[in-house]
Amino acid sequence: MRKYTTLPGVAAVVAAALISFIPSMPRLLASLLLLASLCFFVYWTRGNIIYSKAMKALRGRGKNGKSAEELFEKALKTGIPDQYAIFASSILLAGKSNEIAAAALQPLTESKDDRTRGMAKSTLSMHYWFSGSHDKAIELAESAIYEDGLKDRNTYTNICCYYLKEGRTDKFRKLVGEVHDNSPVFTHFKAVSYMIEGSYREAGIMLSRLFSEASPSYPDPYVNFAVVHLHYGALDKAEEYAKMAAKASAMPELAVYGKDFINEFCRALSDPEERIPFMEAVNRNIKLITLGKLPEWKKADEPFTGSTAPGFPPEPDFGTGTIDRGDISTTITDDDEEWIRKHEGSTS
């Protein structure tokens, strides 16, 4: 739709050119038409100029004044090309809903271009998620993937988080199995999928590989590795990773584990009277844990201060283990860092 708004300006330029070749026509008319076209193009591109200022502000290179978010909102209201509008909206929707972004994205969900339509739906899904309309968010993300053919890491990542937080573990595991993505984010998702099916050795190998090559800045992988260690009764190792989760600098809004969950997880493991009952409760309720919820437990009659609980199978050497169902690359990419940056925020 936006491309047709240039027609008046183009028409004015063509008319001015034609008039300049007709001797009987006054030169002033041609000059006025050229001036009108110039004014029109300046007016038409003002959204792009605002968008450029917003990008500079986003990178920290803008002059003191309006924030990047304020400039992106102004650019959306003024009008910018479709791909600019999608990116600007994704920034505005990082961790919260935004009505201006939603209004800009809505017409793009009807675009004739498959990728534009899919990206608009995927980005708009965040607005609905953060405004509490979770079913609508999932519907849009699924439509982007399965109807528009969008194969985008951010979309896959978001919908996997949606599925987990809504308890749709069957859909989560199906999608993780379908996506051939070797990024650290999906290495973690595959570990969670193994945990849900009860394959702790495979989950531990995945997470060990992830941590051997990367240091995730969000807490979920650390919590999941703590849970894997608890399956083998390795209390001290579990507590170590729980503490690492508490120190994670980024808390994405779509992270399964919030600060309250992590703090309680750490507290229970550090209490001699609670660590054994807590471990047992976790091992009985793995699916609940993967959904970001803590089970109930009571203090033991006797404290336990040992590093490993008795009666559990020995923990495998995850660092040297192999999985027959494919290998994983755990190199952090620019796309991974971009996803984490977009979703950073505070969670409870």
C-alpha positions as CSV (number, residue, x, y, z in Angstrom):
1,M,0.0,0.0,0.0
2,R,2.7,2.4,0.9
3,K,4.4,2.3,-2.5
4,Y,1.4,4.0,-4.1
5,T,1.7,7.1,-2.0
6,T,4.7,8.1,-4.1
7,L,2.6,8.5,-7.2
8,P,1.7,12.1,-6.7
9,G,5.3,13.1,-6.3
10,V,6.4,11.0,-9.3
11,A,3.6,12.5,-11.4
12,A,4.7,16.0,-10.5
13,V,8.2,15.3,-11.6
14,V,7.1,13.8,-14.9
15,A,4.8,16.7,-15.5
16,A,7.5,19.2,-14.8
17,A,9.9,17.4,-17.2
18,L,7.3,17.4,-20.0
19,I,6.4,21.1,-19.5
20,S,10.1,22.0,-19.7
21,F,10.2,20.6,-23.3
22,I,7.1,22.6,-24.4
23,P,8.3,26.2,-25.4
24,S,4.8,27.7,-25.1
25,M,4.5,26.6,-21.4
26,P,5.8,29.0,-18.8
27,R,9.0,27.9,-17.1
28,L,7.6,29.1,-13.7
29,L,5.0,26.3,-13.9
30,A,7.7,23.7,-14.3
31,S,9.6,25.1,-11.4
32,L,6.6,25.1,-9.2
33,L,5.9,21.5,-10.0
34,L,9.4,20.5,-9.2
35,L,9.2,22.4,-5.9
36,A,5.9,20.7,-5.1
37,S,7.4,17.3,-5.9
38,L,10.5,18.1,-3.7
39,C,8.2,19.1,-0.8
40,F,6.2,16.0,-1.3
41,F,9.2,13.6,-1.2
42,V,10.6,15.3,1.9
43,Y,7.2,14.9,3.6
44,W,6.9,11.3,2.4
45,T,10.3,10.3,3.7
46,R,10.1,12.0,7.0
47,G,9.2,8.7,8.6
48,N,12.4,7.2,7.4
49,I,14.4,10.1,8.8
50,I,12.7,9.6,12.2
51,Y,13.4,5.8,12.0
52,S,17.1,6.6,11.3
53,K,17.3,8.7,14.4
54,A,15.6,6.0,16.4
55,M,18.2,3.5,15.2
56,K,21.0,5.8,16.3
57,A,19.4,6.2,19.7
58,L,19.0,2.5,20.0
59,R,22.7,2.0,19.3
60,G,23.6,4.7,21.9
61,R,24.8,7.1,19.2
62,G,21.9,9.5,19.1
63,K,22.0,13.0,20.5
64,N,20.4,13.7,23.8
65,G,16.7,14.0,23.5
66,K,13.9,11.6,22.7
67,S,14.5,7.9,23.5
68,A,14.6,5.2,20.8
69,E,11.2,4.0,21.8
70,E,9.6,7.4,21.5
71,L,11.2,7.8,18.0
72,F,10.1,4.4,16.9
73,E,6.6,5.2,17.9
74,K,6.7,8.5,16.1
75,A,8.1,6.8,13.0
76,L,5.3,4.2,13.0
77,K,2.7,6.9,13.3
78,T,4.3,8.9,10.5
79,G,4.6,5.9,8.2
80,I,7.7,3.8,7.3
81,P,8.3,0.8,4.9
82,D,6.9,-2.6,6.0
83,Q,10.2,-4.2,7.2
84,Y,11.1,-1.0,9.1
85,A,7.7,-1.1,10.8
86,I,8.1,-4.8,11.8
87,F,11.5,-4.1,13.3
88,A,10.4,-1.0,15.1
89,S,7.4,-2.9,16.5
90,S,9.6,-5.7,17.7
91,I,11.6,-3.2,19.7
92,L,8.5,-1.6,21.2
93,L,7.1,-5.0,22.1
94,A,10.2,-6.3,23.9
95,G,8.7,-7.5,27.2
96,K,5.5,-5.5,27.0
97,S,2.4,-4.8,24.9
98,N,2.2,-1.7,22.8
99,E,-0.9,-0.4,21.1
100,I,1.0,1.7,18.6
101,A,3.0,-1.2,17.4
102,A,0.0,-3.5,17.3
103,A,-1.9,-0.9,15.2
104,A,1.0,-0.8,12.7
105,L,1.3,-4.5,12.5
106,Q,-2.3,-5.4,12.1
107,P,-2.7,-4.4,8.4
108,L,0.7,-6.1,7.6
109,T,-0.8,-9.5,8.7
110,E,-2.9,-9.3,5.5
111,S,0.2,-8.5,3.2
112,K,0.4,-10.3,-0.1
113,D,4.1,-11.0,0.6
114,D,4.4,-14.3,2.6
115,R,7.4,-13.3,4.6
116,T,6.0,-9.8,5.5
117,R,2.7,-11.4,6.5
118,G,4.4,-14.1,8.6
119,M,6.8,-11.7,10.3
120,A,4.0,-9.3,11.1
121,K,1.9,-12.1,12.7
122,S,5.0,-13.4,14.7
123,T,5.8,-9.9,16.0
124,L,2.1,-9.1,16.8
125,S,1.9,-12.3,18.8
126,M,4.2,-10.7,21.4
127,H,1.6,-7.9,21.8
128,Y,-1.1,-10.4,22.6
129,W,1.1,-12.5,24.8
130,F,2.1,-9.6,27.0
131,S,-1.4,-8.2,27.1
132,G,-2.6,-11.5,28.4
133,S,-4.3,-13.0,25.3
134,H,-2.1,-16.1,25.2
135,D,-4.3,-18.2,23.0
136,K,-4.3,-15.4,20.4
137,A,-0.6,-15.1,20.6
138,I,-0.1,-18.8,20.0
139,E,-2.6,-18.8,17.1
140,L,-0.7,-16.0,15.4
141,A,2.7,-17.6,15.8
142,E,1.4,-21.0,14.6
143,S,-0.2,-19.3,11.6
144,A,3.1,-17.6,10.7
145,I,4.9,-20.9,10.8
146,Y,2.4,-23.3,9.3
147,E,0.4,-21.1,7.0
148,D,2.9,-18.5,5.9
149,G,6.0,-20.8,5.9
150,L,8.0,-18.5,8.2
151,K,11.2,-20.2,9.3
152,D,12.5,-17.7,11.8
153,R,14.5,-18.4,14.9
154,N,12.8,-15.7,17.0
155,T,9.4,-17.1,16.0
156,Y,10.4,-20.6,16.9
157,T,11.9,-19.5,20.1
158,N,8.9,-17.4,21.2
159,I,6.4,-20.1,20.4
160,C,8.4,-22.7,22.3
161,C,8.3,-20.4,25.3
162,Y,4.6,-19.9,24.8
163,Y,4.0,-23.6,24.7
164,L,6.1,-24.2,27.9
165,K,4.5,-21.4,29.9
166,E,1.0,-22.6,28.9
167,G,1.8,-26.3,29.7
168,R,1.4,-27.4,26.1
169,T,4.4,-29.8,26.3
170,D,3.2,-32.1,23.5
171,K,3.3,-29.2,21.0
172,F,6.6,-28.0,22.5
173,R,8.3,-31.4,22.0
174,K,6.8,-31.8,18.5
175,L,8.1,-28.4,17.3
176,V,11.5,-28.9,18.9
177,G,11.7,-32.2,17.1
178,E,10.8,-30.6,13.8
179,V,13.2,-27.6,13.9
180,H,16.7,-28.3,12.7
181,D,18.4,-25.5,14.6
182,N,21.7,-26.0,16.4
183,S,21.7,-22.7,18.2
184,P,22.3,-22.6,22.0
185,V,18.7,-21.6,22.6
186,F,17.5,-24.8,20.8
187,T,20.2,-26.9,22.4
188,H,18.6,-25.9,25.7
189,F,15.0,-26.6,24.3
190,K,16.1,-30.1,23.2
191,A,17.5,-30.7,26.7
192,V,14.1,-29.7,28.2
193,S,12.4,-32.0,25.8
194,Y,14.6,-34.9,26.9
195,M,13.8,-34.0,30.6
196,I,10.0,-34.1,29.9
197,E,10.4,-37.6,28.4
198,G,12.6,-38.7,31.3
199,S,15.8,-39.0,29.4
200,Y,18.1,-37.3,31.9
201,R,21.4,-38.6,30.6
202,E,20.6,-37.0,27.2
203,A,19.5,-33.8,28.8
204,G,22.7,-33.6,30.8
205,I,24.8,-34.2,27.7
206,M,23.0,-31.4,25.9
207,L,23.4,-29.0,28.8
208,S,27.0,-30.0,29.4
209,R,27.9,-29.2,25.8
210,L,26.1,-25.9,26.0
211,F,28.0,-24.8,29.1
212,S,31.3,-26.0,27.8
213,E,31.1,-23.5,24.9
214,A,28.8,-20.7,26.2
215,S,27.7,-18.9,29.3
216,P,24.0,-18.1,28.9
217,S,23.0,-14.8,30.4
218,Y,19.5,-16.0,31.2
219,P,18.6,-18.5,34.1
220,D,16.7,-21.3,32.5
221,P,19.5,-23.6,31.4
222,Y,21.2,-23.4,34.8
223,V,17.9,-24.3,36.6
224,N,17.4,-27.3,34.2
225,F,20.9,-28.6,34.8
226,A,20.3,-28.3,38.5
227,V,17.2,-30.5,38.1
228,V,19.2,-33.0,36.1
229,H,21.8,-33.2,38.9
230,L,19.0,-33.8,41.4
231,H,17.8,-36.8,39.4
232,Y,21.1,-38.4,40.4
233,G,21.0,-37.1,43.9
234,A,23.9,-34.7,43.3
235,L,22.8,-32.0,45.7
236,D,25.9,-29.9,45.8
237,K,26.1,-29.7,42.0
238,A,22.5,-28.9,41.8
239,E,22.9,-26.1,44.3
240,E,25.9,-24.8,42.4
241,Y,23.9,-24.4,39.2
242,A,20.9,-23.0,41.1
243,K,23.2,-20.2,42.4
244,M,24.4,-19.6,38.9
245,A,20.8,-19.2,37.8
246,A,20.3,-16.6,40.5
247,K,23.3,-14.6,39.2
248,A,22.2,-14.7,35.6
249,S,22.2,-11.1,34.4
250,A,19.4,-11.2,31.9
251,M,15.8,-12.1,32.9
252,P,13.9,-12.4,29.6
253,E,10.2,-11.9,30.0
254,L,9.6,-15.2,28.3
255,A,11.9,-17.1,30.6
256,V,10.2,-20.0,32.3
257,Y,11.9,-19.4,35.7
258,G,11.4,-16.1,37.5
259,K,13.3,-14.6,40.4
260,D,10.9,-15.9,43.1
261,F,11.2,-19.5,41.7
262,I,15.0,-19.3,41.6
263,N,15.3,-17.8,45.0
264,E,13.1,-20.5,46.6
265,F,14.9,-23.2,44.6
266,C,18.3,-22.0,46.0
267,R,16.9,-21.6,49.6
268,A,15.5,-25.1,49.7
269,L,18.7,-26.7,48.5
270,S,20.8,-24.7,51.1
271,D,18.6,-25.7,54.0
272,P,19.8,-29.1,55.6
273,E,16.3,-29.9,56.7
274,E,14.7,-29.2,53.3
275,R,17.2,-30.3,50.6
276,I,16.3,-34.0,50.6
277,P,12.5,-33.5,50.7
278,F,12.8,-30.8,48.1
279,M,15.0,-33.0,45.8
280,E,12.4,-35.8,46.1
281,A,9.5,-33.4,45.4
282,V,11.4,-32.1,42.3
283,N,12.1,-35.7,41.0
284,R,8.4,-36.6,41.4
285,N,7.2,-33.5,39.6
286,I,9.6,-32.9,36.6
287,K,6.8,-31.8,34.2
288,L,5.7,-29.2,36.8
289,I,9.2,-28.0,37.1
290,T,9.7,-27.6,33.4
291,L,6.6,-25.4,33.4
292,G,8.1,-23.1,35.9
293,K,6.2,-24.2,39.0
294,L,7.5,-25.5,42.3
295,P,6.0,-28.6,43.9
296,E,5.1,-28.8,47.6
297,W,7.4,-30.4,50.2
298,K,7.9,-30.5,54.0
299,K,11.0,-30.3,56.1
300,A,12.7,-33.6,57.1
301,D,12.9,-34.7,60.7
302,E,16.7,-35.0,60.4
303,P,19.1,-32.5,58.6
304,F,21.3,-33.7,55.7
305,T,24.6,-32.0,54.9
306,G,26.1,-34.5,52.5
307,S,27.0,-33.6,48.9
308,T,25.2,-36.6,47.4
309,A,22.0,-38.2,48.5
310,P,22.3,-42.0,49.1
311,G,20.4,-44.6,47.1
312,F,20.7,-42.9,43.7
313,P,22.4,-44.2,40.5
314,P,25.8,-42.7,39.8
315,E,25.8,-39.6,37.7
316,P,27.1,-40.1,34.1
317,D,30.0,-38.2,32.8
318,F,28.0,-35.8,30.7
319,G,31.1,-34.2,29.2
320,T,32.1,-37.3,27.4
321,G,28.7,-38.7,26.6
322,T,27.3,-39.0,23.2
323,I,23.7,-39.0,21.8
324,D,22.8,-41.2,18.8
325,R,20.0,-38.8,17.7
326,G,22.3,-36.1,16.3
327,D,25.0,-33.7,17.3
328,I,24.7,-30.1,18.4
329,S,26.6,-26.9,17.7
330,T,26.5,-24.5,20.7
331,T,28.2,-21.4,19.4
332,I,26.5,-18.2,20.4
333,T,25.5,-16.3,17.3
334,D,24.4,-12.7,16.7
335,D,20.8,-13.9,16.4
336,D,21.0,-15.6,19.8
337,E,22.3,-12.4,21.4
338,E,19.7,-10.3,19.6
339,W,16.9,-12.5,20.9
340,I,18.2,-12.3,24.5
341,R,18.6,-8.5,24.2
342,K,15.1,-8.0,22.8
343,H,13.5,-10.1,25.6
344,E,15.5,-8.7,28.6
345,G,13.4,-7.3,31.4
346,S,12.4,-8.0,34.9
347,T,10.4,-11.1,35.9
348,S,9.0,-12.1,39.2
